[in-house]
Amino acid sequence: ALAATAAAQAWDALPVFNQGTFARSFALPMLGQSRVLGAGQSEVRSDYDLTTEYYADSNAHENLVMDGETSRFAFSYRQGLGHALDWSIEVPVLIVGGGFMDHFVQEWHRAFGLPDGGRQYAPDNRYLYSYQRDGVTLLDATRSGTTLGDTRVGLGWQASPGLALRGMLQLPTGSRSHLTGGNLGAALWGDLALPFAADSGFDGFVSAGGNLENRSSVLSSLQRRWAAFAGGGLGYHLTPALELRSQVYAHTALFQDTELSGLKKPGLQLTLGGSYQFSPRVGFDLVFQEDAVTNSSPDFSLHLGLVYR
């Protein structure tokens, strides 16, 4: 029974996306939910993302420092409405500050031969986000704290077996002063399940879409009003309860009119980890996320998730 349940729920992808501080002003949704919940079905999730990022660069006109750590606790609910529709809501709470992960991340990068991006030369456990252009300071954030992030409300439609079309509205409930959001945005996309045989042990998805944003107060003169995004995932069941998973998430550049690579580059995040089904109703996720395109998103993120269906 557990094997059948795991196969039936393989469409439920990991709720990971770009956790970068500046990316919070953009409606980048979770991808990979290619099956809409039926009437009477529901899902409750509790997710934790620990993200640390460091990037510093300058040129003749610009100077940028991004150095901080975020703990994001997200609580979400999804319910089937019938008529091939479901809806969802996610409310995140974020703790932003200098954190404690700098030394660990340096050792992680050293162990796997990954670039450290100059992190080893910066003060440990510092919280600083600053940007100057032509001698004018446009951002100087040093205030740590705990606040709400932007609430997300979604609607999905089962267009055909294995294909769900989805939309999301991001509401500006976050704090602009703490860089935890505070910007209105919307996204539309499609999630398509890959057609693996039921007994193959494999499952996966591909997704693509776009979003539209209100003008944020954070680097508003550089912000793009829209972005395109795409992703894909592949999983393999080692046992009926344990599945290894990998995902990629790509998006176009979020900022413009800048020569700093950390702002003008498109993003590409790589996620590796696994999921375990304690029972047909309860599952657990543990994954790590790295920036496959350096400096375009945080260089280390840990995700823990617990789901009840």
Order of alpha helices (4+ residues) and beta strands (2+ residues): alpha-beta-beta-beta-alpha-beta-beta-beta-beta-beta-beta-beta-beta-beta-alpha-beta-beta-beta
